[in-house]
């Protein structure tokens, strides 16, 4: 029996995929968990982390078809601006490509978009704290507010789009309780801790819940979604690398691209699971979704070899997903590589 399906894409930079924390404790994981707790077992919900580390709006626009439009998302959460204030040629470049991203999504995917600001570029911890542009504006956060946040807020108002203003939320709560700074933000001065991901997932989910009742389902053909998942070249390569025990080497070479492609296989297989009307298709989708989940954990583990806690929690997350297909030869091989 078909279930309701909700596809959310977080499209942006590294803030969408939560570096430095385990799989299972990422921003997208907490968003997905909270939505599932609210909507229940009649729903399959996928929140896809489609960010690429260091991306500016221009770089995001260059991959928008592959990493956003192709998902046919119901809701897109857009996060650009932090890297732009450091790396974009100028503010007009950022504004131009930000507008292009919104227009492309609206015309080819969905009108339901949520704009986000970044909680902080901490002026004591962040590597750009002494950037001359930041110093000219009286500090890195002042510069961020001028360069990108002011435009994002203005765009949300002019386009009548929801705004998840994490910068204002963050500064309000640390004003009330300064100790939250070290609890929510990693020492790189920008990325969120596990607790930070959980906190901001709650403030975002409240916005998402207002949108969901307006969304119409458009299932498409589950066989086509599953075929796209199974024929993803990175997914195919990963299964082959499991067989010859070279998966670690493969996933640590150009990891951002491979993470994005594994994400796509997982998301597409979940959509097939939601709308499959026969057991064979559904079971095939379960196999692909489970293996893609394990591969997602493997990518994080292999690219963070010195983080013991991250490795252990990510491995446990992988086990919980692979348990559904524990006798599958690829599962057995993958679990050996994750030990």
Secondary structure, DSSP 8 states (H G I E B T S, - for coil): ---EEEEEEEEESGGGT-TTS-TTSSHHHHHHHHHHHHH-TTEEEEEEEEE-TT--HHHHHHTHHHHTGGGT-SEEEEE-STTHHHHSS-HHHHHHHHHHHHHHHHHHT-S-EEEE--S---TTTSTTTT-HHHHHTTSHHHHHIIIIIHHHHHHHHHHT-EEE-HHHHHHHHHHH-TTHHHHHB-TTSSSB-HHHHHHHHHHHHHHHHHHHTT-------HHHHHHHHHT-HHHHHHHHHHHTT-HHHHHTSSHHHHHHHHHHHHHHHHHHHHH--SHHHHHHHHHHHHHHHHHHHHHHHHT-TT-HHHHHHHHHHHHHHHGGGTTSHHHHHHHHHT-
